Amino acid sequence: MKSDKRKICYHSVFFVILHPDMEAISMPLWAWILFYVLVLIMLLIDLKSFGKKGQHEVSVSEALKMTAVWIGVSLVFCLGIFLWYPVDSHEKAMEFLAGYIIEKSLSMDNLFVFLMLFSFFGVKPKYQHEVLFWGIFGALVLRSIFIFAGAAMVQRFEWILGIFGIFLIYTGIKMFSHKDNENVDPSKNIFVKLFKRFFPVTDQMHDDKFFVRSQDTGGRWLATPLFITLLVIETTDVAFAVDSIPAVFSVSRDPFIVLTSNIFAILGLRALYFALAAVAKYFTYLKYGLGIILSFVGIKMLLAMNEYVNDFGKLLGIDINMPHIEVPTLWSLVIIFGVLLLSMGLSVIISRRKA
């Protein structure tokens, strides 16, 4: 009996810490299951239709078409939220769109890092889409965990949004001094170092294979540079998620909206990568726009946390008396989209003038 009680106690503690308040989740369980089933189906369709494995180099035109398809699917989903979401459907649709644009814009910076990684490892274009597919699949799993954990933390410790806000402002400011070739040396990746300690790695590429058997080592399995590339991409995405997920929480605290907008944004990354790879030189100033976006959403978070800021000031003996300012979702959407377009437009104009 004591053992059973302990199990019940541990399970209860685990549920309370990691599971967000069910009252805050407006969608039933079947909707979550259906969403993940649809995501898996779309991924499989994408894998089958977007180039044959190891035999096809994705063209820019093909990448642009698939990017348009993924954006179209995301907009259809947003329309579904607008028409059928059980509570505040119009507001939730705008929250989804704002979260989608935030994640999509931040993901574009990720893709330029992936471009450098593929160049570093010498991965041929016809094998890149295979790495990106499994990279995105892994990102879906990891980000789902992060979002559920983040939703649980925000639900129980609302003041943590203030910490998110400060962190996003710091990251946004740091983007202005960020160098394009910074933090892309795989030899410094701690996960790669740990992996190589426990698993042998070959220096030679073996087409689209992640692992190969080596006759020289008695048939022992070896990881290829293609798998190391995938490992670096996965761990790099985790680092990027630390910025992007708190940013989406700035426009919505609904776990379903945060999760779906985040996942739909990264689902089309594989196609978007090949579209951007051809024109990467024209987006050298995009990072400044992303820095402004991160700073804006960080400030937006802090403005809505006036009670905690004022209480913190009282602890320090300072009368801050900060008013509560809630930036409407529509305004956030316009500002984020406008900054993104402006930074991309200026990048193209200035790059062409320098050419």
C-alpha positions in Angstrom: 0.0 0.0 0.0 2.8 2.4 0.9 4.5 1.7 -2.4 1.2 2.4 -4.3 0.8 5.7 -2.4 4.3 6.7 -3.2 3.7 6.0 -6.9 0.5 8.1 -6.9 2.3 10.9 -5.1 5.2 10.9 -7.6 2.8 10.8 -10.6 0.8 13.7 -9.1 3.9 15.8 -8.6 5.1 15.1 -12.1 1.7 16.0 -13.5 1.5 19.3 -11.5 5.0 20.4 -12.5 5.0 19.5 -16.2 1.4 19.5 -17.3 -0.2 22.9 -18.0 -3.5 23.8 -16.4 -6.2 21.9 -18.3 -8.5 25.0 -18.0 -6.0 27.0 -20.0 -6.1 24.4 -22.9 -9.2 25.3 -24.9 -8.8 22.4 -27.4 -9.9 18.8 -26.6 -7.4 15.9 -26.7 -8.7 14.6 -30.0 -7.8 17.9 -31.6 -4.2 17.6 -30.5 -4.0 14.0 -31.7 -5.5 15.0 -35.1 -3.0 17.8 -35.5 0.0 15.5 -34.9 -1.5 12.9 -37.3 -1.9 15.6 -40.0 1.7 16.8 -39.4 3.1 13.3 -39.9 1.0 12.8 -43.0 2.3 16.1 -44.4 5.9 15.3 -43.6 5.6 11.9 -45.4 4.0 13.6 -48.5 6.8 16.2 -48.4 9.5 13.5 -48.2 8.0 11.5 -51.1 7.2 14.5 -53.4 10.0 16.9 -52.7 12.8 15.1 -54.5 13.8 11.4 -54.6 16.1 10.3 -51.9 19.8 10.8 -52.8 19.0 11.2 -56.5 17.7 14.7 -56.8 19.1 18.2 -56.4 16.2 20.6 -55.5 15.9 23.5 -57.8 15.0 27.1 -56.8 11.8 27.0 -58.7 10.8 23.7 -57.1 11.7 25.1 -53.7 9.6 28.2 -54.3 6.6 26.2 -55.3 6.8 24.0 -52.2 7.4 27.1 -50.0 4.2 28.5 -51.4 2.3 25.3 -50.7 3.5 25.2 -47.1 2.5 28.8 -46.6 -0.9 28.1 -48.2 -1.5 25.1 -45.9 -0.6 27.3 -42.9 -3.0 30.0 -44.0 -5.8 27.4 -44.5 -5.1 26.2 -40.9 -5.3 29.8 -39.7 -8.7 30.2 -41.5 -9.9 27.1 -39.7 -9.0 28.7 -36.4 -10.8 31.8 -37.5 -14.0 29.9 -38.3 -14.1 27.1 -35.7 -11.9 27.8 -32.7 -14.1 27.3 -29.6 -13.1 30.5 -27.9 -12.2 34.0 -29.2 -11.7 32.6 -32.7 -10.9 35.9 -34.4 -8.3 36.9 -31.8 -6.8 33.3 -31.8 -6.4 33.5 -35.6 -4.5 36.7 -35.3 -2.4 35.2 -32.5 -1.6 32.2 -34.7 -0.6 34.4 -37.6 1.6 36.7 -35.5 3.3 33.6 -33.9 3.7 32.1 -37.3 5.4 35.2 -38.7 7.7 35.5 -35.7 8.8 31.9 -35.9 9.2 32.0 -39.7 11.3 35.2 -39.6 13.5 33.8 -36.9 13.8 30.5 -38.7 15.2 32.3 -41.7 18.3 33.3 -39.7 18.6 29.6 -38.8 18.7 28.6 -42.4 21.7 30.7 -43.1 23.6 28.9 -40.3 22.5 25.6 -41.9 23.9 26.8 -45.2 27.3 27.4 -43.6 27.1 24.0 -41.9 26.5 22.2 -45.2 29.4 24.1 -46.7 31.7 23.3 -43.7 31.0 19.5 -44.0 30.9 19.5 -47.8 27.4 18.0 -48.0 26.2 17.9 -51.7 22.9 19.7 -52.4 21.3 16.4 -53.5 21.8 15.0 -50.0 20.9 18.2 -48.0 17.1 17.7 -48.2 17.5 14.3 -46.5 19.4 15.9 -43.6 16.9 18.7 -43.3 13.9 16.3 -43.3 15.2 14.4 -40.3 16.4 17.6 -38.7 12.9 19.1 -38.9 11.3 15.9 -37.6 13.6 16.0 -34.6 12.8 19.7 -34.1 9.1 18.9 -34.0 9.6 16.5 -31.1 11.9 18.7 -29.2 9.9 21.9 -29.6 6.7 20.2 -28.6 8.4 19.2 -25.3 9.7 22.8 -24.9 6.4 24.4 -25.6 4.4 22.1 -23.2 7.1 22.7 -20.5 7.0 26.5 -21.2 3.2 26.6 -21.0 3.3 24.8 -17.7 5.8 27.2 -16.3 3.9 30.3 -17.5 0.7 29.0 -16.2 2.1 28.5 -12.7 4.8 31.2 -12.6 3.5 34.0 -14.7 6.4 36.3 -13.6 8.7 34.1 -15.8 7.3 36.0 -18.8 9.3 39.0 -17.5 12.5 37.0 -17.6 11.6 35.9 -21.1 11.1 39.5 -22.0 14.5 40.6 -20.6 16.2 37.7 -22.3 14.6 38.5 -25.7 15.7 42.2 -25.4 19.2 41.1 -24.6 19.2 38.7 -27.6 17.8 41.3 -29.9 20.5 43.8 -29.0 23.1 41.1 -29.3 21.9 40.5 -32.9 23.3 43.8 -34.0 26.9 42.7 -33.1 26.4 39.1 -34.2 28.9 37.9 -36.9 27.6 35.7 -39.7 30.2 33.1 -39.2 29.9 33.0 -35.4 29.1 29.8 -33.5 29.1 27.5 -36.5 32.3 25.6 -35.9 31.1 22.0 -35.3 34.4 21.1 -33.5 33.2 23.3 -30.6 29.8 21.6 -30.3 29.6 19.8 -27.0 27.2 17.2 -28.3 29.5 16.3 -31.2 32.4 15.9 -28.7 30.4 13.7 -26.4 29.1 11.6 -29.4 32.7 11.0 -30.7 33.8 9.8 -27.3 31.3 6.9 -27.3 30.8 6.2 -31.1 33.4 6.0 -33.8 33.1 8.4 -36.7 34.5 8.2 -40.2 35.9 11.2 -42.1 34.5 10.1 -45.4 31.1 10.7 -46.9 29.0 7.7 -48.0 26.4 9.3 -50.2 23.1 9.7 -48.2 24.0 7.2 -45.4 24.2 8.3 -41.8 25.9 5.1 -40.6 28.1 2.5 -42.4 29.8 -0.8 -41.6 33.5 -0.7 -41.8 35.4 -3.9 -42.8 38.6 -2.4 -41.5 37.1 -2.4 -38.0 35.6 -5.9 -38.1 32.2 -4.8 -39.4 31.8 -2.1 -36.7 29.2 0.6 -37.3 30.6 4.1 -38.0 28.8 7.4 -38.1 29.4 9.4 -41.2 29.9 13.2 -41.5 26.3 13.4 -42.8 25.1 12.2 -39.3 27.4 14.7 -37.6 25.9 17.4 -39.7 22.4 16.3 -38.6 23.5 16.2 -35.0 24.9 19.8 -35.2 21.7 21.0 -36.9 19.5 19.4 -34.2 21.5 21.0 -31.4 21.7 24.3 -33.2 17.9 24.3 -33.5 17.6 23.7 -29.8 19.7 26.9 -29.2 17.5 28.8 -31.6 14.3 27.5 -29.9 15.4 29.3 -26.7 14.8 32.6 -28.6 11.8 31.7 -30.8 9.5 29.9 -28.3 9.5 32.7 -25.7 8.9 35.2 -28.5 5.7 33.3 -29.6 4.5 33.4 -25.9 4.6 37.2 -26.3 1.6 37.1 -28.6 -0.3 34.1 -27.1 -0.4 32.0 -24.0 -2.7 29.4 -25.5 -0.5 26.2 -25.8 -2.4 25.0 -28.9 -1.8 28.3 -30.7 1.9 28.5 -29.6 2.5 24.9 -30.7 0.7 25.0 -34.0 2.1 28.3 -35.1 5.6 27.1 -34.2 5.3 23.8 -35.9 3.7 25.1 -39.1 6.5 27.7 -39.4 9.2 25.0 -39.2 7.4 22.5 -41.4 8.2 24.5 -44.5 11.8 25.1 -43.6 13.2 22.4 -45.9 11.7 24.0 -49.0 12.5 27.6 -47.8 16.1 26.6 -47.3 16.6 25.8 -50.9 14.8 28.9 -52.0 17.0 31.1 -49.7 20.2 29.3 -50.4 20.3 30.8 -53.9 19.7 34.4 -52.7 21.4 34.3 -49.3 23.8 37.1 -50.3 20.8 39.5 -50.7 19.7 39.1 -47.0 22.8 40.3 -45.2 20.8 42.9 -43.2 18.0 40.5 -42.1 19.7 40.0 -38.7 19.1 43.7 -37.8 15.4 43.3 -38.5 15.3 40.1 -36.4 17.1 42.0 -33.6 14.4 44.7 -33.7 11.6 42.0 -33.7 13.1 40.2 -30.7 13.5 43.5 -28.8 10.0 44.5 -29.6 8.4 41.3 -28.4 10.6 41.4 -25.3 9.4 45.0 -24.5 5.8 43.9 -25.2 6.2 41.2 -22.6 7.6 43.5 -20.0 4.9 46.1 -20.6 2.2 43.6 -19.7 4.1 42.5 -16.6 3.8 45.9 -14.8 2.5 44.4 -11.5 5.6 42.2 -11.1 7.9 45.0 -12.2 6.3 47.3 -9.6 6.6 44.7 -6.9 10.2 44.1 -7.7 10.8 47.8 -7.5 9.3 47.9 -4.0 11.6 45.2 -2.9 14.5 47.4 -3.9 12.8 50.4 -2.3 12.0 52.1 -5.7 8.6 53.4 -6.6 8.4 52.5 -10.3 4.7 52.8 -10.7 4.7 51.3 -14.2 1.3 51.3 -16.0 -0.1 48.2 -17.6 0.2 48.5 -21.4 -1.2 45.7 -23.5 -0.1 45.9 -27.2 -3.0 44.6 -29.3 -2.3 41.4 -31.4 -3.1 43.2 -34.6 -0.6 46.0 -33.9 2.0 43.3 -33.1 1.3 41.6 -36.3 1.6 44.8 -38.4 4.9 45.8 -36.6 6.5 42.4 -36.9 5.5 41.9 -40.5 6.5 45.5 -41.4 10.0 45.2 -39.8 10.6 41.9 -41.6 9.6 43.2 -45.0 11.6 46.4 -44.5 14.8 44.6 -43.4 14.5 42.2 -46.4 13.8 45.0 -48.8 16.7 47.1 -47.6 19.0 44.0 -47.8 18.1 43.5 -51.5 18.4 47.2 -52.4 21.8 47.7 -50.6 23.2 44.4 -51.9 22.3 45.3 -55.5 23.9 48.7 -55.2 27.1 47.2 -53.9 27.2 44.6 -56.7 
